[in-house]
Amino acid sequence: MKPLGDLSENARRDIRGIITDVDGTLTTEGKVTSTALAALERARMAGLKVVAVTGAAAGTCDAMARTWPVDAVIGESGGFVFRLHPDTGRMVHLHILARDERRAHWAQYEKVLETIIAEVPGAALAADQAYRETDLAIDHAQDVAALGQEQVLKIVSIMEAASMTATYSNIHVNGWLGPYDKLTTTCLVLRELFKADVSDEGERARWLYLGDSPNDAPLFEFFPHSVGVANVAEFAGRLDAEPAFVTAGPSGEGFAEAVDAVISARGG
């Protein structure tokens, strides 16, 4: 990982949009600070597209899409995208899987949950599970005493044994049934909403991705201008792919640092 300052001015000038993780990247110790919110607003005012990509629950994502200065929110690790329609201002909910298919998955999720609770002491159902539509979220560090890495990976393995896709952030292990993840839904959203075909390397280089944890690894690898906020170092040796660059500041401070680096190159 190179310091963010090594990202060339020309590359920063060509950025047309920012894609960002939320927990641990925008948030600082679980809170969205004024520093991060102001940076989001500066990005929008500078003409940048802003897309949040998170494992957060549908209920939380609806609130983000309604109240944050963002163009779209991809939630539950890629299960849906929520956005306010730019013409009508009305909320639009777009899901990857049909409602009947999503509902059919819950019986399997409940069995997996029972196994996790029985085999991983200290693990708990995430407090926001009641507001989720597409995935199962297990708390490993938000409202429970932090579990060790071995326990987190045990939860992942139980989910994968049930044919679920599983990944983890700094607070939750998320698992789901369905042919999608944060990266595939991000590519879909960029293409369908912003006419950005990121299968083209040149277009891909026009988007900056920001993250902090293992569930960001596929996007770190895909986007050449990927940036980890400083606290990504907490996962050293546990990332399948590292970001190309890293900020000096952690969490929301690092997010603001990256936004300002892009805006300054654009003459803002």
N, C-alpha and C positions, 0 to 999 in steps of 0.2 A: 504494500500500500504506500502510495506516494502522498506527500502533503498536498492539500488542496491547492496551495499556491503554485504547484507544478502544472496544473491544468492551464493550458495556454489561453491567452486573451482571445485569440481567434476562435478557439473552440467554445469558450464561454459566450462570446458574442453571437454565435450561431444557434445557441440553445433557444428553442421555442416553447418548451414546457418543462415543468418540474413534476415528477412523480415521487410521492413520499410515503413511507411507512408512517405509522402513528405512534404506537406505544414504544417509548424509549428513544424515538427519533424526534417527533414533535413534542411529546410529553416529557416533562422532567419530574422524576419521582411521582409519576402517575398523574400529574397535573399539566394542563395546557397553559403555559405562561403567556404573559403579555408580550414577551420577546418573540415567541413563536407565532402568535396571532398577528402581531404587527408585521412580521416577515411575510406571512401569507398575503396580507393586504398589499404590501409593497410589490410582491410578485404579480398579483392581479393588476395593480395599477400600472405596472411596467409592460403590460400586454402579454404576460406569460400565461399559458394554460397551467392549471394546477389540479392534479389528481391525487387524492389520498387513497392508499391501498393498505388495508388493515385486516386483521383477524377479528376485529370488533363485531359485536352483535348487531343484528338488523336494527333494533331499537336505537342503539347508539349511532349507527350510520345514518339513520333518518335524521336525527338531530344535527349531526355534522353537516349533511348536505343542505339542510334548511338554514343553518345559522353561521357556518364558517364561510370565509371567502375562497371557495374552491369551485371548480367546474364539475367535478364528479367525485363520488366516493365508492370505491370497490370494497366490499365487505365480506366477512366470514371467509377469508382466504380465497376469494375469487368466486364465491357463490352467486353474487349479484352486483349490480351497479345501481346506485341511487343518484339522481341529479334533479335540480330544478330546471325545467325546460326554459331555454334562453328567451323564448318568445312569450310564453304564457305565464311563466313564473310558478307553474304548478309542479308538484312532485311527480317524478316518473320513476317507477320501480321496474327494473329489468332483471329477471332471474335466468340463470343458465339452465336449470332444470325446471320442468313443469311442476305445479303444485302437488299433483297426485304422486309423482315420483319422489318429491321431497318428503311427503308425509309417510310414504312406504318405508323410508330409510330409518324412521325413528325406532321401530321395533328392534332393529339390529343395534342401533346406538345404545338402547337401554341395556341390552345384554353385555355390550362392551363396557359400559359404565360399571355394571355389577362386578365384572372381572377386575377392572382397575381398582375399585375400592377394596376388593378382597385381597388383591396381591400387592398393592403399593400403599403401605401405611402412610398417612399424612396427605395423600392426594384427595382432592375434593372436586365436586362439580362446580364449575365456574359460577359465580354469583349472577352473571348476566345470561345464563343458559335459558331462562324463561323468555328471553327476548330474541332468541336465535331462530333462524328459519332453515338453515342448511347444514349445520355442523354440530359436532360434540366438542365442548371446550372443558378441559380439565385444568383446574387451578394448581400451579406448582410454586407460585411465589407472590401472588397478589394479596389474597386474604388468608393465606395459610403460611405457616413457617416454611421457609424456602427448602425445597427438596434438593437433594444432591443430583449430580449429573447422571449417575447410574439409575436413580429412580425415574428421572425424566425420560431417559432412553428406554426404560422398561415400559413406561406408558406408551411411548411411540411404538414399541415392538408389539404390544397387545393390540393396538389399533391396526397395525399393518398385517397381523395374523388374521384379522377379520376382513381383509381385503380393502381396508380404508387407506386413503392417503393421509399421512400424518406429518406434522411439522411442529416446531415450537418457537415461541418468542421469549421475551424476558419474563413473561408472567403466566402464559397458558401453553398447554399442548392442545393443538387443534387437529381433529380428525374428521374426515367426511368421505362419502361415497359419491363418485361422479368424476367425469373426465375433464377436470379443470383444476387450476391453482392460481396463485396470484399473478404469475407471469402470463399464462394463456388468456386470462380475462383482461389483463392490462393491454395486451396486444389487440384483443378484440375491441376494447373501448377506444383505443387510440385510432384504430382503423375506421370504426363505425361512427364515432362522434366527432373526431377531429381530422378525418381524412388523412391520417398519418400511417402509411404502410411501413411499419418498422421491420418488416422482413428485408427491406432495403437498408444496407449498411449506412448509407448517407443520411437517411431519415432517422435511423436509430440513434445516430450521433447527435441529433438535435434535441434529445430528451435527456434530462439529468435525473438519475434515480438516487434517492437517499434512504438509507436503512441502518439497522443496528444489530441484527441478530440472525440466527440460522435460517429462519423462514424467508429472509431476504436474499439468500444465496443465489437462487435461480435468476433473480433480476440483477444482482451484482455481476453475474457472469454474462448475461445477455446484453446489458447496456454498457458500451465502452466508457461512457462518462458516468460511472457509478461512484457514489460517495458514501462512506460510512461516517456517521458522527463518532466522536472520539471514544465513546463508551462501547463501540464495537470491539475494542480490544479485550473486553471481558470474555469474549467468545473465541479468543485466539486458539487456533488448533481445532476448533469445532465447526468451522464454516466449510461447506463443500466448495465454495468459491468466495474469495475475498473481494471487497470493493477495490476499484482502481485507485481511489483517492480517499483521504481521511481528513476530517476537519480537526482544528486545534481544540475546539470547544465540544462539550458533550451535549447530547439530547437537543432540547430546543435552542440552546445557544449555538450549537453546531449547525442546526438547520438554518438559523438566521445568517450565520457566516457564509453558508453555501449560496443562499438566495442573494445576498449582497454581492458576492463574487460575480454572479451572473449579471446582475443589474448594472454593476459598475462597468463591466465590459461592453454593455449595450449603451453606455453613455448616460445611464440613469443616476 
